[in-house]
Amino acid sequence: MERREILNKITELTEQIGRLPKGYISKKTINGKTYYYHQWSEGGVKQSRYLHDEEAAQLAAKIEQRKALQAKLR
């Protein structure tokens, strides 16, 4: 691969990663019911957002896709 092709690929991967959510999904069980939260760090502070059950699966797929792209970038 030429240097220019490599730089273009790096730029493309970086843009794709930037469009995907960062962080992880945590699961908490309270009184026998499971709740899902999207958690990430922003400016050194942990942020958290409650997820509805149907949101959790979609977000998990996007987070996994981000991790795969980050591994590819390395």
C-alpha positions as CSV (number, residue, x, y, z in Angstrom):
1,M,0.0,0.0,0.0
2,E,1.2,3.5,-0.8
3,R,1.7,6.0,1.9
4,R,-1.2,8.1,0.6
5,E,-3.6,5.1,0.6
6,I,-2.6,4.3,4.2
7,L,-3.3,7.9,5.3
8,N,-6.6,7.9,3.5
9,K,-7.6,4.6,5.2
10,I,-6.5,6.1,8.6
11,T,-8.6,9.2,8.0
12,E,-11.6,7.1,6.9
13,L,-11.4,4.9,10.0
14,T,-11.0,7.8,12.3
15,E,-14.1,9.5,10.9
16,Q,-16.1,6.3,11.3
17,I,-15.0,5.9,14.9
18,G,-15.9,9.5,15.6
19,R,-19.5,8.9,14.5
20,L,-20.0,5.9,16.8
21,P,-20.7,6.1,20.6
22,K,-17.9,5.6,23.0
23,G,-18.1,3.9,26.4
24,Y,-19.8,0.7,27.5
25,I,-23.1,-0.7,28.7
26,S,-23.5,-1.6,32.4
27,K,-26.2,-3.8,33.8
28,K,-27.7,-3.3,37.2
29,T,-30.3,-5.5,38.9
30,I,-32.6,-3.8,41.3
31,N,-35.4,-5.7,43.1
32,G,-35.1,-8.5,40.5
33,K,-35.4,-6.2,37.5
34,T,-32.5,-5.5,35.1
35,Y,-31.7,-2.0,34.1
36,Y,-29.2,-1.0,31.4
37,Y,-27.0,2.2,31.4
38,H,-24.7,3.7,28.8
39,Q,-21.6,4.9,30.6
40,W,-18.6,6.9,29.2
41,S,-16.0,9.3,30.4
42,E,-16.1,12.9,29.4
43,G,-13.4,15.3,30.6
44,G,-12.4,12.9,33.2
45,V,-15.9,12.6,34.6
46,K,-18.0,9.5,34.3
47,Q,-21.3,10.1,32.5
48,S,-24.3,7.7,32.6
49,R,-27.6,7.5,30.8
50,Y,-30.4,5.1,31.3
51,L,-31.3,2.9,28.3
52,H,-34.7,1.4,27.5
53,D,-34.4,-2.4,26.8
54,E,-34.8,-2.0,23.0
55,E,-32.1,0.7,23.0
56,A,-29.5,-1.4,24.8
57,A,-29.1,-4.0,22.0
58,Q,-28.7,-1.4,19.3
59,L,-26.2,0.6,21.3
60,A,-24.2,-2.5,22.2
61,A,-23.8,-3.3,18.5
62,K,-22.5,0.2,17.7
63,I,-20.1,0.1,20.6
64,E,-18.7,-3.2,19.5
65,Q,-18.4,-1.8,16.0
66,R,-16.4,1.1,17.4
67,K,-14.1,-1.3,19.3
68,A,-13.5,-3.4,16.1
69,L,-12.6,-0.2,14.1
70,Q,-10.2,1.0,16.8
71,A,-8.5,-2.4,16.8
72,K,-8.2,-2.2,13.0
73,L,-6.7,1.3,13.3
74,R,-4.0,0.1,15.6
